[in-house]
Amino acid sequence: MEFPKFLLGDNTDFPDDIFIIHLDYPRFMVNLKDDELELLEEVDEEMTEAELQTELTSLVSQAVEFYDREMKRYEE
């Protein structure tokens, strides 16, 4: 089975929060309400802190683009 790169998630326990789950490496969940990010797995030890930060910054930007695209599709 092939999984999408991002999933949109919500939870009625957190009615004001919007979660994006990234399913490729490194797996993480970001809350778009406050940009809180939670890694869901250990990161490769060969990746430096700077490399990880650069990668996560890019992926969070892609997650926001994914969310914006999905919201436009819902509106149509």
PDB file with SEQRES, HELIX, SHEET and CRYST1 records, atoms N, CA, C and O in Angstrom:
SEQRES   1 A   76  MET GLU PHE PRO LYS PHE LEU LEU GLY ASP ASN THR ASP          
SEQRES   2 A   76  PHE PRO ASP ASP ILE PHE ILE ILE HIS LEU ASP TYR PRO          
SEQRES   3 A   76  ARG PHE MET VAL ASN LEU LYS ASP ASP GLU LEU GLU LEU          
SEQRES   4 A   76  LEU GLU GLU VAL ASP GLU GLU MET THR GLU ALA GLU LEU          
SEQRES   5 A   76  GLN THR GLU LEU THR SER LEU VAL SER GLN ALA VAL GLU          
SEQRES   6 A   76  PHE TYR ASP ARG GLU MET LYS ARG TYR GLU GLU                  
HELIX    1 AA1 GLU A   49  GLU A   75  1                                  27    
SHEET    1 AA1 4 PHE A   6  GLY A   9  0                                        
SHEET    2 AA1 4 PHE A  19  HIS A  22 -1                                        
SHEET    3 AA1 4 PHE A  28  ASN A  31 -1                                        
SHEET    4 AA1 4 GLU A  36  LEU A  39 -1                                        
CRYST1    1.000    1.000    1.000  90.00  90.00  90.00 P 1           1          
ATOM      1  N   MET A   1       0.843  -1.168   0.000  1.00  0.00           N  
ATOM      2  CA  MET A   1       0.000   0.000   0.000  1.00  0.00           C  
ATOM      3  C   MET A   1       0.892   1.237   0.000  1.00  0.00           C  
ATOM      4  O   MET A   1       1.879   1.314   0.732  1.00  0.00           O  
ATOM      5  N   GLU A   2       0.525   2.191  -0.830  1.00  0.00           N  
ATOM      6  CA  GLU A   2       1.277   3.445  -0.877  1.00  0.00           C  
ATOM      7  C   GLU A   2       0.566   4.490  -0.022  1.00  0.00           C  
ATOM      8  O   GLU A   2      -0.642   4.693  -0.149  1.00  0.00           O  
ATOM      9  N   PHE A   3       1.322   5.146   0.845  1.00  0.00           N  
ATOM     10  CA  PHE A   3       0.769   6.170   1.722  1.00  0.00           C  
ATOM     11  C   PHE A   3       1.042   7.556   1.148  1.00  0.00           C  
ATOM     12  O   PHE A   3       2.046   7.757   0.463  1.00  0.00           O  
ATOM     13  N   PRO A   4       0.159   8.510   1.421  1.00  0.00           N  
ATOM     14  CA  PRO A   4       0.435   9.887   1.007  1.00  0.00           C  
ATOM     15  C   PRO A   4       1.551  10.468   1.864  1.00  0.00           C  
ATOM     16  O   PRO A   4       1.849   9.958   2.944  1.00  0.00           O  
ATOM     17  N   LYS A   5       2.154  11.523   1.380  1.00  0.00           N  
ATOM     18  CA  LYS A   5       3.228  12.177   2.123  1.00  0.00           C  
ATOM     19  C   LYS A   5       2.682  12.873   3.368  1.00  0.00           C  
ATOM     20  O   LYS A   5       3.300  12.823   4.432  1.00  0.00           O  
ATOM     21  N   PHE A   6       1.514  13.528   3.232  1.00  0.00           N  
ATOM     22  CA  PHE A   6       0.902  14.259   4.339  1.00  0.00           C  
ATOM     23  C   PHE A   6      -0.541  13.814   4.542  1.00  0.00           C  
ATOM     24  O   PHE A   6      -1.232  13.427   3.599  1.00  0.00           O  
ATOM     25  N   LEU A   7      -0.972  13.880   5.784  1.00  0.00           N  
ATOM     26  CA  LEU A   7      -2.374  13.669   6.134  1.00  0.00           C  
ATOM     27  C   LEU A   7      -2.841  14.867   6.948  1.00  0.00           C  
ATOM     28  O   LEU A   7      -2.074  15.441   7.722  1.00  0.00           O  
ATOM     29  N   LEU A   8      -4.089  15.234   6.770  1.00  0.00           N  
ATOM     30  CA  LEU A   8      -4.711  16.291   7.548  1.00  0.00           C  
ATOM     31  C   LEU A   8      -5.475  15.619   8.674  1.00  0.00           C  
ATOM     32  O   LEU A   8      -6.219  14.668   8.433  1.00  0.00           O  
ATOM     33  N   GLY A   9      -5.305  16.096   9.899  1.00  0.00           N  
ATOM     34  CA  GLY A   9      -5.974  15.474  11.036  1.00  0.00           C  
ATOM     35  C   GLY A   9      -6.603  16.495  11.952  1.00  0.00           C  
ATOM     36  O   GLY A   9      -6.104  17.609  12.112  1.00  0.00           O  
ATOM     37  N   ASP A  10      -7.707  16.094  12.551  1.00  0.00           N  
ATOM     38  CA  ASP A  10      -8.306  16.920  13.588  1.00  0.00           C  
ATOM     39  C   ASP A  10      -8.813  16.003  14.686  1.00  0.00           C  
ATOM     40  O   ASP A  10      -8.864  14.783  14.525  1.00  0.00           O  
ATOM     41  N   ASN A  11      -9.182  16.602  15.794  1.00  0.00           N  
ATOM     42  CA  ASN A  11      -9.629  15.841  16.942  1.00  0.00           C  
ATOM     43  C   ASN A  11     -10.563  16.739  17.737  1.00  0.00           C  
ATOM     44  O   ASN A  11     -10.218  17.882  18.038  1.00  0.00           O  
ATOM     45  N   THR A  12     -11.745  16.232  18.079  1.00  0.00           N  
ATOM     46  CA  THR A  12     -12.714  17.064  18.798  1.00  0.00           C  
ATOM     47  C   THR A  12     -12.240  17.437  20.195  1.00  0.00           C  
ATOM     48  O   THR A  12     -12.784  18.361  20.799  1.00  0.00           O  
ATOM     49  N   ASP A  13     -11.239  16.738  20.721  1.00  0.00           N  
ATOM     50  CA  ASP A  13     -10.665  17.121  22.014  1.00  0.00           C  
ATOM     51  C   ASP A  13      -9.833  18.406  21.889  1.00  0.00           C  
ATOM     52  O   ASP A  13      -9.551  19.072  22.885  1.00  0.00           O  
ATOM     53  N   PHE A  14      -9.450  18.737  20.666  1.00  0.00           N  
ATOM     54  CA  PHE A  14      -8.656  19.931  20.374  1.00  0.00           C  
ATOM     55  C   PHE A  14      -9.348  20.691  19.239  1.00  0.00           C  
ATOM     56  O   PHE A  14      -8.833  20.725  18.122  1.00  0.00           O  
ATOM     57  N   PRO A  15     -10.495  21.296  19.506  1.00  0.00           N  
ATOM     58  CA  PRO A  15     -11.322  21.855  18.431  1.00  0.00           C  
ATOM     59  C   PRO A  15     -10.680  22.993  17.642  1.00  0.00           C  
ATOM     60  O   PRO A  15     -11.076  23.228  16.500  1.00  0.00           O  
ATOM     61  N   ASP A  16      -9.720  23.696  18.198  1.00  0.00           N  
ATOM     62  CA  ASP A  16      -9.093  24.820  17.498  1.00  0.00           C  
ATOM     63  C   ASP A  16      -7.789  24.440  16.812  1.00  0.00           C  
ATOM     64  O   ASP A  16      -7.170  25.278  16.157  1.00  0.00           O  
ATOM     65  N   ASP A  17      -7.364  23.189  16.953  1.00  0.00           N  
ATOM     66  CA  ASP A  17      -6.080  22.755  16.413  1.00  0.00           C  
ATOM     67  C   ASP A  17      -6.251  22.085  15.057  1.00  0.00           C  
ATOM     68  O   ASP A  17      -7.260  21.432  14.792  1.00  0.00           O  
ATOM     69  N   ILE A  18      -5.257  22.257  14.216  1.00  0.00           N  
ATOM     70  CA  ILE A  18      -5.211  21.610  12.910  1.00  0.00           C  
ATOM     71  C   ILE A  18      -3.874  20.881  12.835  1.00  0.00           C  
ATOM     72  O   ILE A  18      -2.814  21.498  12.936  1.00  0.00           O  
ATOM     73  N   PHE A  19      -3.933  19.579  12.659  1.00  0.00           N  
ATOM     74  CA  PHE A  19      -2.727  18.763  12.637  1.00  0.00           C  
ATOM     75  C   PHE A  19      -2.420  18.301  11.220  1.00  0.00           C  
ATOM     76  O   PHE A  19      -3.318  17.912  10.473  1.00  0.00           O  
ATOM     77  N   ILE A  20      -1.147  18.348  10.860  1.00  0.00           N  
ATOM     78  CA  ILE A  20      -0.657  17.751   9.629  1.00  0.00           C  
ATOM     79  C   ILE A  20       0.340  16.677  10.044  1.00  0.00           C  
ATOM     80  O   ILE A  20       1.265  16.936  10.813  1.00  0.00           O  
ATOM     81  N   ILE A  21       0.141  15.471   9.527  1.00  0.00           N  
ATOM     82  CA  ILE A  21       1.020  14.346   9.843  1.00  0.00           C  
ATOM     83  C   ILE A  21       1.866  14.054   8.606  1.00  0.00           C  
ATOM     84  O   ILE A  21       1.329  13.845   7.518  1.00  0.00           O  
ATOM     85  N   HIS A  22       3.163  14.042   8.770  1.00  0.00           N  
ATOM     86  CA  HIS A  22       4.100  13.733   7.683  1.00  0.00           C  
ATOM     87  C   HIS A  22       4.470  12.262   7.823  1.00  0.00           C  
ATOM     88  O   HIS A  22       4.967  11.842   8.867  1.00  0.00           O  
ATOM     89  N   LEU A  23       4.226  11.472   6.765  1.00  0.00           N  
ATOM     90  CA  LEU A  23       4.408  10.023   6.850  1.00  0.00           C  
ATOM     91  C   LEU A  23       5.719   9.520   6.264  1.00  0.00           C  
ATOM     92  O   LEU A  23       6.051   8.347   6.434  1.00  0.00           O  
ATOM     93  N   ASP A  24       6.473  10.377   5.576  1.00  0.00           N  
ATOM     94  CA  ASP A  24       7.792   9.980   5.090  1.00  0.00           C  
ATOM     95  C   ASP A  24       8.811  10.280   6.187  1.00  0.00           C  
ATOM     96  O   ASP A  24       8.482  10.892   7.203  1.00  0.00           O  
ATOM     97  N   TYR A  25      10.047   9.842   5.970  1.00  0.00           N  
ATOM     98  CA  TYR A  25      11.108  10.118   6.942  1.00  0.00           C  
ATOM     99  C   TYR A  25      11.526  11.565   6.850  1.00  0.00           C  
ATOM    100  O   TYR A  25      11.685  12.066   5.737  1.00  0.00           O  
ATOM    101  N   PRO A  26      11.708  12.247   7.917  1.00  0.00           N  
ATOM    102  CA  PRO A  26      11.409  11.876   9.292  1.00  0.00           C  
ATOM    103  C   PRO A  26       9.920  12.115   9.598  1.00  0.00           C  
ATOM    104  O   PRO A  26       9.373  13.180   9.310  1.00  0.00           O  
ATOM    105  N   ARG A  27       9.299  11.117  10.174  1.00  0.00           N  
ATOM    106  CA  ARG A  27       7.872  11.229  10.490  1.00  0.00           C  
ATOM    107  C   ARG A  27       7.672  12.223  11.632  1.00  0.00           C  
ATOM    108  O   ARG A  27       8.389  12.209  12.633  1.00  0.00           O  
ATOM    109  N   PHE A  28       6.665  13.089  11.444  1.00  0.00           N  
ATOM    110  CA  PHE A  28       6.363  14.072  12.482  1.00  0.00           C  
ATOM    111  C   PHE A  28       4.922  14.521  12.358  1.00  0.00           C  
ATOM    112  O   PHE A  28       4.240  14.236  11.374  1.00  0.00           O  
ATOM    113  N   MET A  29       4.480  15.225  13.375  1.00  0.00           N  
ATOM    114  CA  MET A  29       3.173  15.848  13.379  1.00  0.00           C  
ATOM    115  C   MET A  29       3.384  17.306  13.758  1.00  0.00           C  
ATOM    116  O   MET A  29       4.120  17.616  14.695  1.00  0.00           O  
ATOM    117  N   VAL A  30       2.726  18.204  13.015  1.00  0.00           N  
ATOM    118  CA  VAL A  30       2.825  19.626  13.312  1.00  0.00           C  
ATOM    119  C   VAL A  30       1.412  20.156  13.537  1.00  0.00           C  
ATOM    120  O   VAL A  30       0.478  19.819  12.808  1.00  0.00           O  
ATOM    121  N   ASN A  31       1.281  20.988  14.556  1.00  0.00           N  
ATOM    122  CA  ASN A  31       0.018  21.648  14.851  1.00  0.00           C  
ATOM    123  C   ASN A  31       0.097  23.039  14.226  1.00  0.00           C  
ATOM    124  O   ASN A  31       0.900  23.870  14.652  1.00  0.00           O  
ATOM    125  N   LEU A  32      -0.733  23.290  13.221  1.00  0.00           N  
ATOM    126  CA  LEU A  32      -0.667  24.569  12.527  1.00  0.00           C  
ATOM    127  C   LEU A  32      -1.157  25.729  13.381  1.00  0.00           C  
ATOM    128  O   LEU A  32      -0.885  26.887  13.068  1.00  0.00           O  
ATOM    129  N   LYS A  33      -1.870  25.432  14.446  1.00  0.00           N  
ATOM    130  CA  LYS A  33      -2.348  26.493  15.335  1.00  0.00           C  
ATOM    131  C   LYS A  33      -1.179  27.233  15.976  1.00  0.00           C  
ATOM    132  O   LYS A  33      -1.188  28.461  16.062  1.00  0.00           O  
ATOM    133  N   ASP A  34      -0.170  26.483  16.427  1.00  0.00           N  
ATOM    134  CA  ASP A  34       0.947  27.099  17.140  1.00  0.00           C  
ATOM    135  C   ASP A  34       2.321  26.655  16.616  1.00  0.00           C  
ATOM    136  O   ASP A  34       3.348  26.962  17.221  1.00  0.00           O  
ATOM    137  N   ASP A  35       2.331  25.938  15.498  1.00  0.00           N  
ATOM    138  CA  ASP A  35       3.569  25.438  14.862  1.00  0.00           C  
ATOM    139  C   ASP A  35       4.354  24.479  15.750  1.00  0.00           C  
ATOM    140  O   ASP A  35       5.549  24.272  15.536  1.00  0.00           O  
ATOM    141  N   GLU A  36       3.692  23.894  16.742  1.00  0.00           N  
ATOM    142  CA  GLU A  36       4.368  22.902  17.585  1.00  0.00           C  
ATOM    143  C   GLU A  36       4.604  21.645  16.754  1.00  0.00           C  
ATOM    144  O   GLU A  36       3.697  21.154  16.080  1.00  0.00           O  
ATOM    145  N   LEU A  37       5.812  21.137  16.807  1.00  0.00           N  
ATOM    146  CA  LEU A  37       6.210  19.980  16.018  1.00  0.00           C  
ATOM    147  C   LEU A  37       6.633  18.851  16.942  1.00  0.00           C  
ATOM    148  O   LEU A  37       7.364  19.072  17.908  1.00  0.00           O  
ATOM    149  N   GLU A  38       6.176  17.652  16.649  1.00  0.00           N  
ATOM    150  CA  GLU A  38       6.547  16.471  17.429  1.00  0.00           C  
ATOM    151  C   GLU A  38       7.084  15.412  16.474  1.00  0.00           C  
ATOM    152  O   GLU A  38       6.362  14.938  15.596  1.00  0.00           O  
ATOM    153  N   LEU A  39       8.349  15.043  16.646  1.00  0.00           N  
ATOM    154  CA  LEU A  39       8.915  13.947  15.854  1.00  0.00           C  
ATOM    155  C   LEU A  39       8.302  12.638  16.330  1.00  0.00           C  
ATOM    156  O   LEU A  39       8.128  12.432  17.531  1.00  0.00           O  
ATOM    157  N   LEU A  40       7.974  11.757  15.398  1.00  0.00           N  
ATOM    158  CA  LEU A  40       7.329  10.487  15.732  1.00  0.00           C  
ATOM    159  C   LEU A  40       8.295   9.310  15.676  1.00  0.00           C  
ATOM    160  O   LEU A  40       7.892   8.164  15.875  1.00  0.00           O  
ATOM    161  N   GLU A  41       9.562   9.587  15.409  1.00  0.00           N  
ATOM    162  CA  GLU A  41      10.574   8.530  15.354  1.00  0.00           C  
ATOM    163  C   GLU A  41      11.945   9.130  15.621  1.00  0.00           C  
ATOM    164  O   GLU A  41      12.138  10.344  15.551  1.00  0.00           O  
ATOM    165  N   GLU A  42      12.871   8.270  15.922  1.00  0.00           N  
ATOM    166  CA  GLU A  42      14.248   8.702  16.133  1.00  0.00           C  
ATOM    167  C   GLU A  42      14.837   9.150  14.797  1.00  0.00           C  
ATOM    168  O   GLU A  42      14.543   8.570  13.752  1.00  0.00           O  
ATOM    169  N   VAL A  43      15.660  10.176  14.843  1.00  0.00           N  
ATOM    170  CA  VAL A  43      16.294  10.706  13.643  1.00  0.00           C  
ATOM    171  C   VAL A  43      17.640  10.040  13.454  1.00  0.00           C  
ATOM    172  O   VAL A  43      18.348   9.759  14.421  1.00  0.00           O  
ATOM    173  N   ASP A  44      17.990   9.789  12.203  1.00  0.00           N  
ATOM    174  CA  ASP A  44      19.267   9.182  11.847  1.00  0.00           C  
ATOM    175  C   ASP A  44      20.404   9.943  12.526  1.00  0.00           C  
ATOM    176  O   ASP A  44      20.499  11.165  12.408  1.00  0.00           O  
ATOM    177  N   GLU A  45      21.258   9.219  13.232  1.00  0.00           N  
ATOM    178  CA  GLU A  45      22.353   9.844  13.972  1.00  0.00           C  
ATOM    179  C   GLU A  45      23.367  10.514  13.055  1.00  0.00           C  
ATOM    180  O   GLU A  45      24.135  11.366  13.502  1.00  0.00           O  
ATOM    181  N   GLU A  46      23.378  10.139  11.771  1.00  0.00           N  
ATOM    182  CA  GLU A  46      24.325  10.740  10.835  1.00  0.00           C  
ATOM    183  C   GLU A  46      23.898  12.152  10.432  1.00  0.00           C  
ATOM    184  O   GLU A  46      24.708  12.923   9.916  1.00  0.00           O  
ATOM    185  N   MET A  47      22.635  12.491  10.665  1.00  0.00           N  
ATOM    186  CA  MET A  47      22.131  13.818  10.316  1.00  0.00           C  
ATOM    187  C   MET A  47      22.501  14.800  11.421  1.00  0.00           C  
ATOM    188  O   MET A  47      22.211  14.559  12.594  1.00  0.00           O  
ATOM    189  N   THR A  48      23.134  15.897  11.052  1.00  0.00           N  
ATOM    190  CA  THR A  48      23.504  16.901  12.046  1.00  0.00           C  
ATOM    191  C   THR A  48      22.266  17.684  12.470  1.00  0.00           C  
ATOM    192  O   THR A  48      21.233  17.641  11.803  1.00  0.00           O  
ATOM    193  N   GLU A  49      22.380  18.387  13.565  1.00  0.00           N  
ATOM    194  CA  GLU A  49      21.275  19.217  14.059  1.00  0.00           C  
ATOM    195  C   GLU A  49      20.893  20.273  13.028  1.00  0.00           C  
ATOM    196  O   GLU A  49      19.710  20.543  12.820  1.00  0.00           O  
ATOM    197  N   ALA A  50      21.886  20.866  12.387  1.00  0.00           N  
ATOM    198  CA  ALA A  50      21.625  21.888  11.363  1.00  0.00           C  
ATOM    199  C   ALA A  50      20.904  21.289  10.160  1.00  0.00           C  
ATOM    200  O   ALA A  50      19.971  21.890   9.627  1.00  0.00           O  
ATOM    201  N   GLU A  51      21.337  20.105   9.733  1.00  0.00           N  
ATOM    202  CA  GLU A  51      20.676  19.435   8.607  1.00  0.00           C  
ATOM    203  C   GLU A  51      19.236  19.088   8.949  1.00  0.00           C  
ATOM    204  O   GLU A  51      18.338  19.265   8.126  1.00  0.00           O  
ATOM    205  N   LEU A  52      19.016  18.597  10.156  1.00  0.00           N  
ATOM    206  CA  LEU A  52      17.667  18.263  10.596  1.00  0.00           C  
ATOM    207  C   LEU A  52      16.787  19.508  10.610  1.00  0.00           C  
ATOM    208  O   LEU A  52      15.647  19.472  10.146  1.00  0.00           O  
ATOM    209  N   GLN A  53      17.314  20.603  11.140  1.00  0.00           N  
ATOM    210  CA  GLN A  53      16.542  21.849  11.205  1.00  0.00           C  
ATOM    211  C   GLN A  53      16.176  22.339   9.810  1.00  0.00           C  
ATOM    212  O   GLN A  53      15.045  22.765   9.576  1.00  0.00           O  
ATOM    213  N   THR A  54      17.128  22.279   8.884  1.00  0.00           N  
ATOM    214  CA  THR A  54      16.877  22.698   7.504  1.00  0.00           C  
ATOM    215  C   THR A  54      15.817  21.815   6.865  1.00  0.00           C  
ATOM    216  O   THR A  54      14.910  22.313   6.200  1.00  0.00           O  
ATOM    217  N   GLU A  55      15.927  20.510   7.063  1.00  0.00           N  
ATOM    218  CA  GLU A  55      14.965  19.560   6.496  1.00  0.00           C  
ATOM    219  C   GLU A  55      13.568  19.784   7.072  1.00  0.00           C  
ATOM    220  O   GLU A  55      12.586  19.807   6.330  1.00  0.00           O  
ATOM    221  N   LEU A  56      13.477  19.949   8.386  1.00  0.00           N  
ATOM    222  CA  LEU A  56      12.175  20.151   9.018  1.00  0.00           C  
ATOM    223  C   LEU A  56      11.544  21.472   8.609  1.00  0.00           C  
ATOM    224  O   LEU A  56      10.329  21.543   8.428  1.00  0.00           O  
ATOM    225  N   THR A  57      12.341  22.509   8.461  1.00  0.00           N  
ATOM    226  CA  THR A  57      11.817  23.798   8.013  1.00  0.00           C  
ATOM    227  C   THR A  57      11.189  23.668   6.632  1.00  0.00           C  
ATOM    228  O   THR A  57      10.103  24.190   6.380  1.00  0.00           O  
ATOM    229  N   SER A  58      11.878  22.974   5.752  1.00  0.00           N  
ATOM    230  CA  SER A  58      11.348  22.752   4.407  1.00  0.00           C  
ATOM    231  C   SER A  58      10.072  21.910   4.442  1.00  0.00           C  
ATOM    232  O   SER A  58       9.106  22.217   3.743  1.00  0.00           O  
ATOM    233  N   LEU A  59      10.066  20.858   5.248  1.00  0.00           N  
ATOM    234  CA  LEU A  59       8.904  19.972   5.317  1.00  0.00           C  
ATOM    235  C   LEU A  59       7.698  20.656   5.946  1.00  0.00           C  
ATOM    236  O   LEU A  59       6.568  20.415   5.523  1.00  0.00           O  
ATOM    237  N   VAL A  60       7.912  21.496   6.937  1.00  0.00           N  
ATOM    238  CA  VAL A  60       6.796  22.227   7.543  1.00  0.00           C  
ATOM    239  C   VAL A  60       6.216  23.200   6.515  1.00  0.00           C  
ATOM    240  O   VAL A  60       4.999  23.372   6.439  1.00  0.00           O  
ATOM    241  N   SER A  61       7.070  23.824   5.738  1.00  0.00           N  
ATOM    242  CA  SER A  61       6.588  24.704   4.670  1.00  0.00           C  
ATOM    243  C   SER A  61       5.740  23.917   3.667  1.00  0.00           C  
ATOM    244  O   SER A  61       4.698  24.396   3.222  1.00  0.00           O  
ATOM    245  N   GLN A  62       6.183  22.723   3.318  1.00  0.00           N  
ATOM    246  CA  GLN A  62       5.409  21.870   2.419  1.00  0.00           C  
ATOM    247  C   GLN A  62       4.088  21.452   3.061  1.00  0.00           C  
ATOM    248  O   GLN A  62       3.071  21.342   2.377  1.00  0.00           O  
ATOM    249  N   ALA A  63       4.101  21.221   4.363  1.00  0.00           N  
ATOM    250  CA  ALA A  63       2.880  20.849   5.084  1.00  0.00           C  
ATOM    251  C   ALA A  63       1.857  21.977   5.032  1.00  0.00           C  
ATOM    252  O   ALA A  63       0.664  21.728   4.856  1.00  0.00           O  
ATOM    253  N   VAL A  64       2.315  23.210   5.184  1.00  0.00           N  
ATOM    254  CA  VAL A  64       1.420  24.368   5.117  1.00  0.00           C  
ATOM    255  C   VAL A  64       0.847  24.491   3.699  1.00  0.00           C  
ATOM    256  O   VAL A  64      -0.342  24.764   3.531  1.00  0.00           O  
ATOM    257  N   GLU A  65       1.688  24.292   2.690  1.00  0.00           N  
ATOM    258  CA  GLU A  65       1.210  24.319   1.309  1.00  0.00           C  
ATOM    259  C   GLU A  65       0.171  23.225   1.076  1.00  0.00           C  
ATOM    260  O   GLU A  65      -0.834  23.455   0.403  1.00  0.00           O  
ATOM    261  N   PHE A  66       0.409  22.042   1.629  1.00  0.00           N  
ATOM    262  CA  PHE A  66      -0.546  20.940   1.531  1.00  0.00           C  
ATOM    263  C   PHE A  66      -1.876  21.348   2.159  1.00  0.00           C  
ATOM    264  O   PHE A  66      -2.932  21.127   1.566  1.00  0.00           O  
ATOM    265  N   TYR A  67      -1.836  21.930   3.332  1.00  0.00           N  
ATOM    266  CA  TYR A  67      -3.058  22.351   4.015  1.00  0.00           C  
ATOM    267  C   TYR A  67      -3.812  23.384   3.183  1.00  0.00           C  
ATOM    268  O   TYR A  67      -5.024  23.268   3.001  1.00  0.00           O  
ATOM    269  N   ASP A  68      -3.110  24.385   2.681  1.00  0.00           N  
ATOM    270  CA  ASP A  68      -3.747  25.411   1.856  1.00  0.00           C  
ATOM    271  C   ASP A  68      -4.402  24.800   0.617  1.00  0.00           C  
ATOM    272  O   ASP A  68      -5.519  25.169   0.257  1.00  0.00           O  
ATOM    273  N   ARG A  69      -3.715  23.876  -0.028  1.00  0.00           N  
ATOM    274  CA  ARG A  69      -4.265  23.194  -1.206  1.00  0.00           C  
ATOM    275  C   ARG A  69      -5.515  22.404  -0.851  1.00  0.00           C  
ATOM    276  O   ARG A  69      -6.507  22.437  -1.580  1.00  0.00           O  
ATOM    277  N   GLU A  70      -5.465  21.692   0.270  1.00  0.00           N  
ATOM    278  CA  GLU A  70      -6.619  20.899   0.680  1.00  0.00           C  
ATOM    279  C   GLU A  70      -7.816  21.790   0.997  1.00  0.00           C  
ATOM    280  O   GLU A  70      -8.946  21.444   0.655  1.00  0.00           O  
ATOM    281  N   MET A  71      -7.589  22.905   1.631  1.00  0.00           N  
ATOM    282  CA  MET A  71      -8.695  23.823   1.974  1.00  0.00           C  
ATOM    283  C   MET A  71      -9.332  24.404   0.709  1.00  0.00           C  
ATOM    284  O   MET A  71     -10.551  24.559   0.641  1.00  0.00           O  
ATOM    285  N   LYS A  72      -8.501  24.726  -0.296  1.00  0.00           N  
ATOM    286  CA  LYS A  72      -9.044  25.206  -1.579  1.00  0.00           C  
ATOM    287  C   LYS A  72      -9.901  24.134  -2.230  1.00  0.00           C  
ATOM    288  O   LYS A  72     -10.949  24.440  -2.799  1.00  0.00           O  
ATOM    289  N   ARG A  73      -9.470  22.887  -2.153  1.00  0.00           N  
ATOM    290  CA  ARG A  73     -10.249  21.790  -2.744  1.00  0.00           C  
ATOM    291  C   ARG A  73     -11.572  21.591  -2.018  1.00  0.00           C  
ATOM    292  O   ARG A  73     -12.582  21.285  -2.651  1.00  0.00           O  
ATOM    293  N   TYR A  74     -11.578  21.761  -0.703  1.00  0.00           N  
ATOM    294  CA  TYR A  74     -12.842  21.645   0.050  1.00  0.00           C  
ATOM    295  C   TYR A  74     -13.807  22.751  -0.346  1.00  0.00           C  
ATOM    296  O   TYR A  74     -15.015  22.528  -0.418  1.00  0.00           O  
ATOM    297  N   GLU A  75     -13.278  23.944  -0.604  1.00  0.00           N  
ATOM    298  CA  GLU A  75     -14.123  25.087  -0.960  1.00  0.00           C  
ATOM    299  C   GLU A  75     -14.760  24.903  -2.337  1.00  0.00           C  
ATOM    300  O   GLU A  75     -15.853  25.412  -2.587  1.00  0.00           O  
ATOM    301  N   GLU A  76     -14.087  24.182  -3.228  1.00  0.00           N  
ATOM    302  CA  GLU A  76     -14.599  23.981  -4.592  1.00  0.00           C  
ATOM    303  C   GLU A  76     -15.691  23.011  -4.592  1.00  0.00           C  
ATOM    304  O   GLU A  76     -16.250  22.711  -5.647  1.00  0.00           O  
TER     305      GLU A  76                                                      
END                                                                             
